[in-house]
């Protein structure tokens, strides 16, 4: 039932009203006014009676659940908000300050104020109020409130999410189609009968014209996506497999350390505990530590007198404004005294360069019979897509990174067997003004020559296109699993080589199938990122789509059930 209401809200919002106004309009509509009809059935099948009985039983069960939810909703009314909207926790969250409210997955809460886009004010089932991170919850009985709903993601990302190792056939998700966020698609993990390997199948989920029904085939029409999932979880009925398991999701990163630090992100130094040194650069040391003894964080400790407080705060402001799944998130700073601290999310698998090299080292040490699963070509391509997605975000905001390399990409948890990577180290980042296309660096600034575009290395001129050049070098690092670019050559020799129009050769890959793919990437992408003229290099948007679509199945986009 709730899908019709949710769907109508989105249509109103799309017509010009914001989401909050749409919620206000429809929250005043009684459930009885929004009730969808029972299952409709059009059959050319001889099994009509049995199938129809199953449909009615499922529908009655769902109606009973809806009535129970309505009763519970009525009992929660109070004089200040006669009918607060119900939220359900999609993940657990531990309270971090007096203003935060902790909760467990599947807890029910009641929305009191959603004017802050990142932190909503709610009360729990015991009536205790507090702020919660908005990205940990969903409105009850909407598609977003189910583990199988993935939101608006691309077809290729959906395939990756159901393709994780150890997942059973029938692992599935429902997503909003990128081409039209008013339509859905069902993605299911299956086994390729010819090759015997996992694959993904996609089915369009269409909506009835009256907006109160969904179907894959018109002989089976359901009042909600929940009903559709319930039905196909019991039987395949024309699909490649019955639905068995919702594709796993990664616990999101909170928008801030806690609600209190959203605006006041200068935190007391004594709240930060340094536990383990992770690395060191020219200007800073990086530590793993805790904030208030409970939150894992990374602490970038600037070396004294290497940066003015104004420049430091400028760097922090740049990071704070950048919020993207493939960019390391800044939480807080300590600037009252030196050494200055930048507090960011902690990525437990370190930097990408060490991650790739450690795996290569283990591969060489272990026998062929080892159970270890090295990164596959598909997973390396996904890493390339993630980095390009983060850089696309910077490109859209006219931010030049100036130090893109594997050492400045961090590796976190794995989702469906693929590590999540995020671009880090904005220490050299610089925002271009609206009327600027280039940034000219100071002559005293040092740059990693082997990763730096020729116009930047020799003329100190940086653009987004110079980051694209560095991305091409990063691709070399990824597909060689950590090899040094221009091995055995000095910086001056590299500059002469580039000025003469020479480029690195295609990486050697021992696996013949992977070698063919890397050769294609070398010719179609890497060489183009190393074009002498910056304007001839591709955009990060183009690079992202190239890698995001690289392994899209050769099957038709959507198949009939």
N, C-alpha and C positions, 0 to 999 in steps of 0.2 A: 504494500500500500504506500509505504513511505517513498517509494521511487517516483510515483506520480507527482507527489508534492515536491520532492527534491528537483525533479526534472522541470516542473513548472517554475520553481524559483530561479533556476538557471536561465530559462527562457526570458523571464521578466528582467533579470540582471543583464542579459545580453541585449535587451531592447533599449537599455540606457540607464536603468536604475542600478544602484550599487547593491552588493550582496546583502548588506544590513537592511536596506529598505525592502528588498525582496523578502527577507526573513520576516520583517514586521508585517508585511501584507498577508503572507500566508499563515503566520502564526495565529491570525485572527479568524482563520477559516476553520470551521469545525471538522472533526474527522469524518463525520457523516457526509459532509458535502464533498469530501475528496475521495470517498471510498470507490475503488475500482470494481469493475464487474468480476464475477468468478471466471475461472478458466473458460475460454471459448475453445471449441474443438471442431476442426474440419478434417474429416477422415476419408482417405481412400484405402484404409487398412481394414483387414478382416478382424483385427484384434481390438476393435473399438470398445467393447464393453469392459475388458480388463484394464485397458489403458485409461479409459474415462474414470473408472472406479479409483485407480491410483491417483489420478489428478484431483478428484473431489476430496479424497482422504487427506492429501497433502494440503489442499487449500483450506480445509476446515481446521487443520492443525495450525496453520499460519494465522487464520482469523482468530483462533483462540488466543494465540500469543499476542496479537495486536490488542484484543480486548483487555487482556491482563495488563498490558503496558499502559492502556488508557486509564485503568483503575489506579495503578500505581502513580500515574501522572496526576490524577485528581487529588490523591492523598497528600501530594507534596506542595499543594498550593499554599500561598501565604499572602498576607495583606499587602505587602510591598510589590510583589510580582505574582499575580494570581496564577500564572501558568508558565513558570520558567522552562526553557527548553532543556531537554535531557542531553547529556553528553556521555559517551562511553570512552574509557581509557583504552587506547590501542597498544600502549606500552606502559611499563611500570616507571615511576619517577620518585626519587628520594628527595624529600624536602631539604633545601640547602640554606634557608634563612627563615626568619620569623614570618616574612610575608608570603613565602611559598607554601603550597599545600601538596604533601606527598600522596601517592596513590599507587594501587596495584593494577595490573592489566585487567580489563573488563569491569573495573569499578564504575558505578554510575554517579555522575555529578550533575549539578543544575547550574546553567549559565545565568550569571547576574549582570555581567558587563563585558562586552566584547569590543569596546572602542579602541583598545590597544591591539594592534594586529598580531603581536608576538606573544603577549601575556594576557590571558583571559581571567576575569575574576569570577569565581564559582563558589558553590558550597557543596560539600560531600553529603552522603546519605545520613550522616550524623548531624548535619546542620552546621558544620565547621566551615567558615569561609576562608578563601585564600587565592593567591594567583597561581596559575598553572601554565606551562608552555603550550601554546596553541597547537604546535605540530605533534603533540602526543595524544590528542583526542579527536573525536569525530562526533557529529550529531547522531544520536541514536536512531536506528531504523532508516538510515540513508545508505547508499552504496558505500560511502567512505567508512562506515562503521563495521565493515566486514574485512577479515584478513585477506580475502581473495581479491579485493579491489585495489588496483595499482595506480589509479589516477590517470593523468594524461601523459603517457609515455609512448615512445616510438615502437614500431613493430619489432625492430631489431633488439631493442632493450628488453621487450617482452620475451623474445626468444631466449635471450641470455638468462633471464630470471627463472625460466622453467627448465633450463638445460644444465643446472648445477649437478655436480657429481653426487651420487647416492640418492638422487630424487627418483621416486617411482613413476612409471607411466601413469598418466592421468593427472600429474601435477599441473595446476592451472592458475590462471588469473583472468580477471576482467579489467579492461582498460578503456579509457576514453580514446577514441581515435584522434590522431593528430590532425587529420584533414577536416574533422568536424567534431567538436567536443560535445555535440548533442547526440552522437552515436557511440555505441560501444562495440567492442570486439572481445571474443573469447579466445585465449591462447592456451593450447593443451600440449603437454609433452607426450610424444608417441615414439615408437620404434620404427625406423625405416626398414621395411620388409626386405628390401633388396640388399642393403648394406649391413643391417643388424645394429645400427648405431642410433642414438637418440636424435630426434628431430622435433620440430614444433609445427603444429597445425593451427590455423587461424579461422575463426568463424565470425561473420558479421552478426551482431545482435541488433535487430531492427525494432523500431517502435511503432505501435499502432497510431493511426492518424488522430485518434481521440486522446493520445498521450497517456493512456492507462493500460497499456499492454506491451509486452516484449516477446519477440520470437526469433528463433533461428530459422525455423521452417513454419509456414503459416498453418500447418496442420496442428501445431502445438503453440498456443498462445498463453502467456503467463502474466499475472497481474503485477509482478515485481521481479527484479533480478534475483532476489533471494529465493523466490519460488522456482525460477529457472535453474538455479544452482542446485537446489534441493532435488528437483526432478532428475537432472542429469548426473547427480551423485549416486543415484540408485540404478541407473541404466544408461548405456551409451545411446541407444535409440537413434542410430544414424551417425553419431559422432565417431571419431577415431578411437575413443576410449571413454569410459565413464570417468567422472571427476573424482579424484581421490584425495588430493592434498593441495592446500593453498600454497602458492610459491612463497618461499621464505622472504621476510623483509628484515632490513637492518634497523636497529633502534636508532632513531634520529638523534642528531646533536641538538641540545637545547640552544635557543637563540642567544642566551647569555649565561654567565655563571649562576645567576639567580635574578629574580625580578629587581632586586635593589640595585644591581650593577648595570641595568639596561641604560640608564642615563648617567649614573655616577660610576664610571668604569675606572676611576683612579682608586685602587684598593690599598689598604694598609700592607706594608711589606711583611709584617709578622704573620699575616694569614697565608703566606706562601712558604712551603717547605721544599727545599731542594734535596732530592733523594739520589739522583744518579746523573753523572755527566754523560751527555749523548754525543757531543762533538764541539768543534771550535772552528771559527773562521777568522778572517782578518780583523773584524770589528766586534765579534760577540762570541760568547760561549752559550751552548744550549744544554739545558738540564731537563730531566724528567722529574716531576714533583707532584705535590698535592696542594690543593686550595682548601683551607679549613679542614684538612685531614680527611676529606671524603671524595674530592673530585680530582681525577687524573688530569694533569695539565702539562704542557711544555713551557719552559721558561727560557726566553731569550735574554741573556744578561749582557748588556752592552759593556765593552771595555771602557774604563774611565777615559774621558777626554778624546774619544773617537768621534763623537757626534754631539752637536749642541742640543740643548733641550728643545729648541724650536724645531730642528730637523727631526728629532726623535718623535715628537708629538705629531709632526706632519706625516711621518711614516705610519704611526699608529692610526691616525685618522684615515689614511688611505686603506689600511687593512680593515678597519672597523666598518667602512662603507661597503666593502665587497663581501657579499653573502651569496655563495653558490656552492652546490654540492661537491664541486671539484676544486675549491679554493679553501685553504686552511683558514679556519675562523679565529679571529681575535676576540678574546674575552675581556681583558683588562690590562692596565699598565700600572707601574710604580715609578713616578717621576719626581718625588719629593726630594730625593737625594741620589747621588751616584753610588753604585752602578744602577742605571735604569733597567727596568724589567718590562718585557712584553710577554703577556700571558696568553697562550693560544691553546686550542684543542690538541690533545696528545694523539699521535698516530703511532700505534704500538709496533709496527714493523719497520720503523726507521725510514731512511731515504731510499729512493728507488735504485740508485747506483749500487749501494751495498746489498740491497735485496736481490738484485739481478746477479751480482757477483757471488754472493753466498750460495745461491742456487746452482750456479755453474760449478763452483768448487765442490759442492756436495755431489753433483752429477758425476764429476770426474773420479771422486773417491769411492763411489758406490758401484756395485756390480749391476749388470743389466737386469738381474733378477730382483733388484731392490723394489720394495713396494712404494717407494717415493714417487709422487706424481709431479714431474717438473711442469713449469708453465708451458702451455701449448701455444701454438701459433695463434689460435683463436683468442686466447687470453691476452697475449701480447698486443694484438690488434685492439682489444677492448681497452687496454691501458692507453694506447695511442689516442683512442676516441675520447677517453675521459680527460686527458691533458688538453686536447684540442677544445673540448667543451669549456673547460675553465678559462683557457686563453681567449676563446670567443667572447666570453663574458667581459674580459678586460678590454678586448678590441672594441666592443660595442660602447664602452665607456671611455674610450680614448686613453686607456692606461697602457703605458709601455713598461714591461717588466724589466728588461735589460740584463737579466741573469738567468734565463731559462736553460736548465740542464738537469740531468737525472739526479744530481746531488741535491737539487732544490725542488724535487717532487717527493712527497712523503706517502708512505704506504700504510693503510689502515687494515681494518678487518676484511674478511672475504665474504661476499654475498654470492650465493650459488657457485662457489668455487673460484670466483674472480676477485682479486684484491681491489679494494677501493683506493684510488690514488687522488692526491690533491696537490695543486701547485702551491708552493710556499715561498718564503723569503722575498718579501716585497721591499727589502732594504734599499734596492736601487730603483724601485718603481717611481715613475714620474707621470703625472697626468698632463695631457696636452690640452691647451685651451681650445675653445671652439674655432678660433681663427688660425690655429697652428696645425701643421702637418708633421713637423719634425721637432726634435729637442736636441740642442747642442750641449754636450756635457763639458764640464770643466776639464782643462788639460791635465790636471793632477789626478783625475779619477782613473782607477785601475780597472781593467776588464779582462775576463778570461778569453784570450785571443782565439783559441780554437773553437769557441762557441759563438763568436761575435761576427756579425756581418761586416763585409769589407768597408762599407761607408761609415760604419760605427767605429771600427778598429782604427781606421786611418784618418778619418775626418771628424770623429767624435759626434756624428750625426745619427740620432736614433729615431726610429719610427716603429709603428706596429709591424711593418714589413721586416725590420731588423730582428724582431722577435720570431717572425716566421722562419728566417734563416736559422736561428738557434733551434727552433723546433725540428728542423731537418737533421741537425746534429744529434738532437735527442733521439730521433728515430733510429739513427745509427747505433746509439748506445743501447736502445731497447732490443733491437733485433740481433745484436751481437752479444747480448746479455752482459753488458758492462765493459766492452772493449774501449780502449782509449782512442779517440779520433786522431787521425794523422799520427799514428804511432811512430815513434822514433824521430819525429821532426820537431825542430825548435819553432818558437812563435814566428820568428822572422822568416824561416823557410816556408811556413804555412802561408804567410801573407804574400810572399813572392809567387807561390804556387797558385793561389786564388787569383792574384792580379793577372797571371798569365792565362787565366781561363780554365785551369785544371781543377778537378774536383776529386773527392774520395771515390774510390771504386766501390762497386756493389759489395756489401758484406758477404763473406763466405758462410754458407749454411750447409751443414753436412747432410741433413735430411733432404732428399731430392724433391719431395712434394712441397716442403716449406721453402726450399730454395727457389722454386718457380714463383711462389707468391711474393717472396721478398724481392726478387728481381722485378716483378711487376710494380711493387711499391716504390722501388728505387727509381724506376724509369718514369712512373706516373706522378710521383709525389716528391721524393727526396731531391731529385735534380731540379725540379721546379722551385722548390724552396730556396735553392742555391743560385737562382738566376742573378746575374750581375746587376741588372737594373731592378731596384726594389719594386717598382710598379708592376713588374711582370710576375712577381711571386703571388701565390694564391692567398686568399683570406683564411682566417681561422674558421670561419663559418663553413667554407668549402672543405677544408681539411677535416672538420668534425663530421660532416655528412659523408665524406669519402670513407672514413674508418667506421662510422656507425653503421653504414649499410654494407660493409665489406663482405660479411658472411650471411647476408639475407638469403634465405632458402631460395632455390630455383623453382620451387613449387608455385602455383598461382597465389596471388596475394591472399585470397580468401577462397575456401572450398565449400561446396554445398554439403549439408549433412546427409 
